[in-house]
Structure formats: C-alpha cells, structure tokens
C-alpha cells in the first residue's frame, strides 16, 4: 500500500537514493535514547516515518511481500537459537557462524509456525516482543546502536545487490526487527493505561493516500520544503570561495598529497603491513627494485642477492587480491631496506632515475632523523647554536640527497615529543638544547622550562621499533644514564662548548649521510671535534648490553 502511494516518486529515484531517505528518517529514532525532542516529530511519528520509507525501499528492491521476507528469517523464533524467547547464551555461540546455523531448522519452523504469522503491525510488534523481550532497565541505546549497525550491513547489501542479491533479504529482515525493537522499548516507557497501537498510528499517517498532497499517488515535489532542515539543523557555514573551482587542479593537488604521504610515511611497520604488494603499480615497482638490487649486490653479498630474487619471484607470482589478504610486505620491506643501505650511491641514483614508481618506493628506505630542540630560557646564544646545529644536520644530507629525511621538532613540549614518537618511526632521535642530571629541558604550553626525566625519555624511545641511535647533544646529558635505552645512546658527561657540540653533529651526520653505521658515525663525530682542537673525553656512548665507552 505505502509503496503504491509513492510509486511514481520512487520510480525516478535510484535504490541508493531511496535508501538514503530511509536512513535519514531512521536518524529520528535516536530521540528515544537521547531524550532529544524534535519539532513535529515524536517517537511514534519517527517509527511510522521509518516504516513509511522501509516498505517503498523493499518494493524498489523487488520484494513482493514484506511479510514473507521477514517471516522466512523470523518464524516466530530467533533464527540462530530457534527459540522463543531467544536463548542469549546459545545465540552468542552460533550467531553468524555458518557451520552452526541450521537453515533447514529455520525453514522447518516457518512451516510449523505459519499460522502464527502476524497480519498487522501490532502483531509484528508483539511477535518480536515475544522473541526478544525488552526491559525498562536495559542499557540505554541498545536497539539504536544495533539498528545503526544493521543499516551499515544493509548499505553493503544494496551496494552488491546486482551480483549478490541474497544478502539483501536477510539484512532487510534484521532492520525490520530492530525497528520493532525500538517500538517495543518505547512502549515500555508509556503510562500503564496507555498502549502503542502501531497499526492505528501508521494508518493515521498513511491512510491509503498521501496526507500532504491528498493524492492516491503522491504528487508532492521531489524535495518538499517541509522536509528541508527537518534533521539537519546546523549553523550557516559560509563556504563562499572554499568550494572546488577546478577539478583538474583538485586532482593534481590530491595526487601530490598522495605522493607526499607515501614518501613521508617512512619505514613504518604499520605501513608495510598494509601495502598492496600483490597487485598494481606497487607490485611492479617492488619486483623491479628487488631484481635491480640483487644484480647490484651479486658480487658483494650473494646471499642477500639470492634472497631478493626469491622474494621478487614470490611477489610477482602472488595471488592478486583486494584489501582482504593474509600476507603482508613487512619481511620483504625489511630485506629491501637492508639491500638499499648496502647499495652504492651510484647504484641508488641509477635506480631512482630509471622509474618514477621505484623512486617513490625508495623513499620508504630513507633514514629518518627526529631533531628535537628547546630553548626554555630564550637565550639568544643558545638559539643561535641550536639553529646552527640544525643547519649542520640538514647540510650533511643536502650533499647526498635522497638518503635521509630530517624531521625538526622545534620549541618542543613533552606532548609534542610524545606525539611525534607515537605517530612516526625514526632511526635516529637527536636532542639539541639544555640538559642536567635530572633530564632534558623541554617547554610547557606557556613556554616555560619543564624537565623530561631520562626514565620517561627511555620509556618513550622504547616504543620505536626502528630506532638505532639516540643523540643527546647537550651538557651533562650522560651523567645520570647508566644503561642504554636504545641500541646506541650518545651524549655528554659534563658541560661542553657550543662549537664542539656543533662540530660533533657535523661529523656524526656526515657519516650517517655516507651510509655508515651509528657506531662509525660516533667515531667520525669525535674525530671532527678533535680536529677543531676541542677535548673529546666528555663525549661518550652507551651500547645496549655493553659498558660505557
């Protein structure tokens, strides 16, 4: 009946558009839990309005009888435990498990209970109350949240309907059951002498014709004015000049952003786990890179070269899939990163120049350095020294571009540092500033000095899976550290000259840029200090499991 009234209006709507109308009015059902009143829409009206769009949606999807569809899944019993009222403990064991849900038993109940199939909305409401009894003391929002979940499942079923129509039928029945659940919860809130006559309430709003235009077949405009702002009542947000003007320019900006995100993600295991290595451009780039590196390393590391060829053949033959797959690229990316680090600079440049896709991929193998600075006292001299140190670090890598990414964290607060270490992975963490026996000096939100203890710094650092070295280029930074909290911790035992600190940074990062190990970089930093005629005995390192050197 309802579908007939609105058949002409729905004839020009897609099934997706009809579903959106249904979701819109389902939003009104939350007022029962939120205790939020809406003008001209009470809970009863919201339930009826939801049903008023539910029935036309099913007609749009080709369902001839809503009654048959719902009863085929809910034959006056829960389809999972096949009991009335449903057995919650049993349902939790079998719900959704294909091996334990007996469809044959459900069909048997359909035949046995067919005489009990309701004939009006009051009967359907009572049936679902018998199957799934509601309680006035039940947790608030259960049915609303469950309905929201079912709407998501129904959306998926509509999206794949043309190829997999059977998913829609069960999900549509589930949505109806939760609308009835909300109606039953609402009925419990009414006075003892009141009852929810859902059949009469629905017919009053859909009496065989459209009550808005008065026609048996609705002739209302496609967007009735009364429905605008019915749900969306927000402030007027001025988007003048903020909308897309050129979609071509928008696409170019989006492509640039996508490239920057990919290249800037660094070697993060969370990225590697989700890389679609089995298909598309990434599959081709990984395969090509693995073979190129294998050929380059054949003479110097035949074992690594063999592993690369094996992995290249494996990913080239990998089953092409979608987002759902069991494997991940973590081990492959670790292998490629190791090989990239061992390759000569001329080999790296040649690979990068050969193909843009491979060039983008190799950015994942860059060393990532977090440079943390703070100047709590606002000392001009200290600020100049910090700026000089940052420039020295960047300068070392500018001479060998493409091997290292430097991430500056200036005027850092403790939360700034915590978030940086939470959201990204780094190979080297470098601190430049002031330190003492208690810890390193950072800023609070007001710009005043606050101390981050070495114990807290150690706890933050241990979350970094890739960190190779922590450099505490500040006076007294190693005076209280007895045990390394990273594979290598470098710092100063006492007060050190600012120029000496900068000289150490220059030597250290020259070696890192030349793809030397952190231990070699430490020795190069000490050598740089010594050649500038500064004392080097205050510069020390701690390696995990070894005594101070």
ABEGO torsion letter per residue (X at the ends): XAAAAAAAAAAABBAAAAAAAAAAAAAAAAAAAAGBBBBGBBAAAAAAAAAAAAAAAAAAAGBABAAAAAAAABBGBBAAAGBOBBBAAAAAAABGBAAABBAAAAAAAAAAAAAABBABAAAAAAAAAAABBBBAABBBGAAAAAAAAAAAAAAAAAAAAAABAAAAAAAAAAAAAAAAAAAAAAAAABBAABBBBAAAAAAAABAGBBAAAGBABBABBABBAAABGAABBBBBBBABGABBABAAAAAAAAAAAAAAAAAAAEBBAAAAAABBAABEAAAAAAAAAAAAAAAAAAAABAAAAAAAAAAAAAAAABBBBBABBABBAAAAAAAAAAAAAABBAAAAAAAAAABAAAAAAAAAABBBBBBBBBBAAGBAAAAAAAAAAAAAAAAAAAABBGABBBBBBBGBBAAAAAAAAAABBBABBBBBEBBBAAEBBBBBAAGBBBBBBAAAAAAAAAABAABABBBBBBBGAAAABABBABABBBBBABBBBAAAAAAAAAAAAAAAAAGBBAAAAAAAAAAAAAAAGBBAAABBBBBBGBBBX
